[in-house]
Amino acid sequence: MAAMKRMRISFPRSAAEQNSSIANKGHFVVYTTDEKRFSVPLECLSNNVVIELLRMSEEEFGLPSNGPITLPCDSTFLSYVMSLVQRCMPDDLEKALLTSLSTCHFSASSSLGLGQSHQQTLIYSY
């Protein structure tokens, strides 16, 4: 539990780092539909919400053979999810978030297309 509280989302400090898909040791890089870069700790790969986002990414965009992973959500939503993961979210909140993801599939085509507004519902707790 203490290790989960120490997890941090790292953001690049320079333009050269921002254009690189190379991650720091113990992290992996993902991008959001609004093209924001996140360096995520490998420990997050055991979280069910992160697993579901990666599954949805594969479904939406396919497996990248020579490029970055893009998650089918925007940076605000991913920041929110990562803050919950860092705080060791309770099981009931995780289940609610997973249900929300399955019923409200984020589509990159709808969030990027023709000026349409794509709103997301965030689940607030504690």
Backbone bond lengths (Angstrom), bond angles and torsions (degrees), N, CA, C in turn:
res aa  C-N    CA-C-N  psi(-1)  N-CA   C-N-CA  omega(-1)  CA-C   N-CA-C  phi
1 M - - - 1.450 - - 1.536 110.19 -
2 A 1.327 115.85 -39.68 1.466 118.96 179.56 1.518 110.90 -63.81
3 A 1.330 116.58 -37.14 1.468 120.37 179.02 1.517 110.48 -64.09
4 M 1.321 118.29 -38.40 1.458 121.63 179.91 1.533 110.49 -64.08
5 K 1.327 117.86 -36.27 1.459 120.42 -179.36 1.518 112.10 -71.73
6 R 1.355 117.64 -21.78 1.454 121.24 179.73 1.521 112.30 -84.78
7 M 1.336 117.95 -10.57 1.462 119.82 -178.33 1.518 109.77 -63.18
8 R 1.269 115.84 140.27 1.457 122.20 -179.82 1.521 109.25 -133.14
9 I 1.307 115.90 147.70 1.459 120.76 171.44 1.515 105.67 -92.14
10 S 1.318 116.41 123.99 1.457 120.89 -177.95 1.515 110.32 -97.61
11 F 1.288 116.54 134.20 1.449 121.80 176.71 1.524 108.34 -111.06
12 P 1.332 118.02 145.36 1.459 120.70 -178.44 1.526 111.38 -65.78
13 R 1.326 114.69 152.48 1.461 120.29 -179.17 1.522 112.91 -103.59
14 S 1.329 117.47 -19.61 1.461 118.67 -178.27 1.523 110.51 -130.09
15 A 1.319 116.59 162.98 1.467 121.50 179.47 1.519 110.90 -63.84
16 A 1.324 117.58 -35.07 1.465 121.15 179.15 1.519 110.62 -64.26
17 E 1.332 116.73 -41.78 1.464 120.44 177.22 1.514 111.13 -66.35
18 Q 1.317 117.60 -36.48 1.453 121.82 -177.68 1.522 111.30 -63.70
19 N 1.317 118.62 -34.69 1.454 122.18 -179.30 1.520 112.68 -83.52
20 S 1.305 117.53 -6.83 1.455 121.97 -178.16 1.515 110.69 -93.08
21 S 1.326 116.63 140.04 1.460 119.95 175.17 1.520 110.19 -96.90
22 I 1.341 117.47 9.99 1.453 122.29 178.19 1.525 108.59 -81.51
23 A 1.334 115.21 130.58 1.454 120.39 -177.58 1.514 111.40 -98.65
24 N 1.321 115.65 157.98 1.456 121.16 172.20 1.523 108.69 -67.58
25 K 1.318 116.93 160.99 1.454 121.72 179.53 1.531 109.74 -57.48
26 G 1.333 115.70 131.82 1.455 120.89 178.56 1.520 114.22 82.69
27 H 1.337 117.78 12.30 1.463 122.92 -178.61 1.523 110.37 -133.31
28 F 1.327 116.10 162.40 1.453 121.18 169.19 1.524 107.92 -131.59
29 V 1.317 116.14 154.87 1.460 121.81 -175.49 1.517 110.16 -103.45
30 V 1.326 115.68 134.54 1.462 122.07 171.88 1.522 108.07 -132.90
31 Y 1.310 115.16 157.86 1.460 122.03 174.45 1.517 108.37 -119.93
32 T 1.321 116.12 155.13 1.453 121.71 176.44 1.526 109.15 -102.64
33 T 1.319 116.66 172.59 1.463 119.73 -178.38 1.520 112.36 -65.07
34 D 1.332 117.35 -22.73 1.464 119.29 175.37 1.536 111.26 -92.40
35 E 1.343 115.85 20.08 1.465 125.24 170.90 1.528 114.38 64.99
36 K 1.317 117.33 28.95 1.470 121.28 174.83 1.525 108.22 -90.72
37 R 1.326 116.32 141.71 1.466 123.15 -177.31 1.526 109.64 -97.68
38 F 1.332 116.44 133.25 1.452 122.93 176.09 1.515 109.11 -125.27
39 S 1.298 116.92 133.77 1.455 122.79 172.02 1.527 105.96 -104.11
40 V 1.323 116.28 111.37 1.460 122.50 -169.49 1.531 109.52 -109.26
41 P 1.335 118.02 134.61 1.467 120.23 177.62 1.530 111.85 -61.17
42 L 1.318 116.63 142.51 1.463 121.37 179.96 1.534 112.09 -60.10
43 E 1.333 117.84 -26.25 1.462 121.32 178.72 1.532 111.43 -58.73
44 C 1.327 116.57 -25.30 1.463 120.40 -179.20 1.521 112.45 -68.71
45 L 1.325 117.27 -17.06 1.465 120.32 179.66 1.526 112.52 -65.78
46 S 1.313 117.65 -13.68 1.459 120.45 177.24 1.524 112.20 -91.93
47 N 1.325 117.80 -3.88 1.458 121.68 -179.98 1.529 110.17 -85.13
48 N 1.326 116.27 132.41 1.471 121.26 -176.73 1.521 113.39 -62.58
49 V 1.320 118.24 -33.95 1.472 121.00 179.94 1.527 109.71 -69.13
50 V 1.321 117.49 -43.14 1.464 121.32 178.15 1.528 109.62 -64.64
51 I 1.331 116.52 -41.83 1.468 120.86 177.21 1.520 110.19 -58.67
52 E 1.325 117.19 -44.02 1.467 120.93 -179.81 1.530 111.11 -65.70
53 L 1.329 117.97 -40.36 1.467 120.34 177.15 1.524 111.00 -62.42
54 L 1.321 117.37 -39.65 1.466 120.74 177.72 1.528 111.17 -67.04
55 R 1.335 116.79 -38.71 1.468 120.36 176.65 1.534 110.66 -63.97
56 M 1.331 115.92 -42.76 1.461 120.38 178.68 1.527 110.58 -64.96
57 S 1.328 116.78 -35.75 1.458 121.18 177.52 1.519 110.70 -62.83
58 E 1.320 115.70 -44.56 1.466 119.70 178.65 1.523 110.52 -62.46
59 E 1.330 116.81 -40.79 1.462 121.64 179.32 1.532 111.46 -65.57
60 E 1.323 116.30 -41.57 1.468 121.76 -176.11 1.531 113.00 -77.72
61 F 1.338 116.52 -44.97 1.461 121.06 -171.29 1.528 114.48 -115.10
62 G 1.328 118.06 -11.10 1.460 121.37 -175.41 1.522 109.81 82.09
63 L 1.330 115.54 176.42 1.460 120.62 178.36 1.520 109.72 -83.66
64 P 1.330 117.96 125.67 1.465 119.64 179.00 1.529 110.16 -72.62
65 S 1.332 116.05 127.78 1.461 118.84 179.80 1.527 111.51 -90.02
66 N 1.316 117.00 -30.82 1.454 119.49 -178.64 1.528 109.93 -148.50
67 G 1.316 115.60 50.82 1.447 118.84 -178.75 1.516 110.22 -166.75
68 P 1.312 116.19 -178.08 1.460 120.03 -175.73 1.528 112.61 -77.70
69 I 1.318 115.47 161.17 1.462 122.53 173.42 1.521 107.24 -83.14
70 T 1.328 116.82 130.04 1.459 121.66 175.61 1.513 108.41 -111.92
71 L 1.330 116.11 124.05 1.459 120.60 177.46 1.515 109.71 -87.71
72 P 1.334 117.93 144.58 1.468 121.20 -176.62 1.529 112.85 -82.57
73 C 1.328 115.88 54.63 1.461 121.69 177.13 1.525 107.71 -152.67
74 D 1.317 116.22 166.99 1.456 118.15 178.70 1.531 110.21 -92.68
75 S 1.310 116.50 173.00 1.458 121.72 -174.24 1.529 112.30 -65.80
76 T 1.316 118.08 -32.14 1.467 120.78 178.36 1.515 110.36 -62.95
77 F 1.322 116.23 -46.49 1.455 120.58 -179.98 1.524 111.15 -65.00
78 L 1.333 117.78 -44.30 1.461 120.53 -179.22 1.527 110.69 -65.40
79 S 1.310 118.12 -38.40 1.468 120.89 176.10 1.526 110.60 -60.70
80 Y 1.330 115.73 -41.42 1.457 121.28 178.43 1.530 110.68 -63.30
81 V 1.327 116.81 -47.58 1.463 121.43 179.71 1.523 110.10 -60.62
82 M 1.328 116.90 -45.28 1.457 120.20 -178.45 1.533 111.17 -65.01
83 S 1.320 117.86 -34.69 1.466 119.50 177.44 1.524 110.27 -66.25
84 L 1.327 117.01 -36.03 1.467 120.08 176.80 1.524 111.04 -68.87
85 V 1.317 117.16 -41.41 1.465 121.40 179.07 1.523 110.07 -62.44
86 Q 1.308 116.85 -40.96 1.470 121.09 179.91 1.521 111.66 -63.56
87 R 1.325 116.94 -30.81 1.466 120.94 -177.62 1.527 112.22 -93.13
88 C 1.339 117.45 13.34 1.473 120.83 -179.80 1.528 110.50 53.73
89 M 1.317 116.12 68.48 1.451 121.23 -175.07 1.528 111.90 -57.84
90 P 1.324 116.54 142.59 1.468 121.32 178.24 1.530 110.73 -63.21
91 D 1.329 116.10 155.51 1.461 121.58 -177.68 1.523 112.62 -58.64
92 D 1.344 117.83 -40.42 1.458 119.82 -178.59 1.531 111.63 -66.42
93 L 1.317 117.07 -35.42 1.464 120.23 177.12 1.530 110.42 -70.08
94 E 1.333 116.35 -39.78 1.470 120.05 176.97 1.527 110.80 -61.05
95 K 1.333 117.03 -43.77 1.470 121.12 178.77 1.528 110.99 -63.06
96 A 1.338 116.61 -41.32 1.466 120.21 178.73 1.522 111.17 -64.21
97 L 1.319 116.67 -40.46 1.463 121.10 179.32 1.529 110.63 -67.00
98 L 1.334 117.22 -41.54 1.470 121.14 177.20 1.524 110.95 -63.16
99 T 1.331 117.02 -40.29 1.464 120.88 176.69 1.521 110.46 -63.76
100 S 1.327 116.18 -42.41 1.459 120.98 178.26 1.525 111.12 -61.12
101 L 1.337 116.67 -42.04 1.465 120.46 178.96 1.520 111.54 -63.73
102 S 1.328 116.61 -40.85 1.464 119.17 -176.76 1.524 112.19 -73.35
103 T 1.335 118.10 -29.84 1.460 120.30 -179.21 1.524 113.20 -90.71
104 C 1.318 116.55 -20.68 1.467 121.14 -177.99 1.507 108.43 -125.62
105 H 1.326 117.32 69.11 1.463 122.20 -177.51 1.515 109.63 -64.92
106 F 1.346 115.77 124.62 1.453 120.86 -179.73 1.516 108.77 -78.75
107 S 1.311 117.73 126.04 1.449 121.42 -178.74 1.518 110.43 -111.45
108 A 1.314 116.15 123.42 1.464 120.26 179.21 1.514 110.50 -62.80
109 S 1.317 116.84 -34.91 1.463 119.43 -178.71 1.523 111.10 -66.55
110 S 1.337 118.02 -35.33 1.457 118.69 -179.90 1.520 111.57 -77.84
111 S 1.345 117.53 -30.82 1.461 118.36 -178.61 1.523 111.98 -81.86
112 L 1.329 117.32 -18.17 1.459 119.79 -179.47 1.525 113.09 -106.12
113 G 1.307 117.31 -7.95 1.459 119.58 -171.06 1.512 115.77 -91.54
114 L 1.278 117.31 132.19 1.454 127.24 166.98 1.526 116.24 41.87
115 G 1.301 116.13 41.52 1.459 120.34 173.56 1.509 115.00 68.12
116 Q 1.320 118.11 15.56 1.448 120.22 179.91 1.517 109.64 -71.04
117 S 1.307 115.97 145.28 1.455 120.83 176.59 1.521 108.45 -90.74
118 H 1.313 116.93 129.62 1.460 121.89 -179.56 1.517 107.68 -119.69
119 Q 1.345 116.26 107.54 1.448 120.07 -177.60 1.518 109.78 -98.63
120 Q 1.305 115.98 148.16 1.448 122.14 178.99 1.520 108.54 -122.53
121 T 1.317 115.43 146.72 1.446 120.82 177.21 1.513 108.66 -97.29
122 L 1.313 116.66 122.72 1.451 121.41 177.56 1.522 109.05 -96.38
123 I 1.327 115.62 145.36 1.450 121.30 179.07 1.511 107.10 -99.93
124 Y 1.325 116.57 121.86 1.452 121.17 -178.34 1.513 109.42 -104.03
125 S 1.306 116.36 142.13 1.450 121.02 179.94 1.510 109.50 -151.22
126 Y 1.263 114.01 168.89 1.440 128.38 -176.94 1.481 110.40 45.98
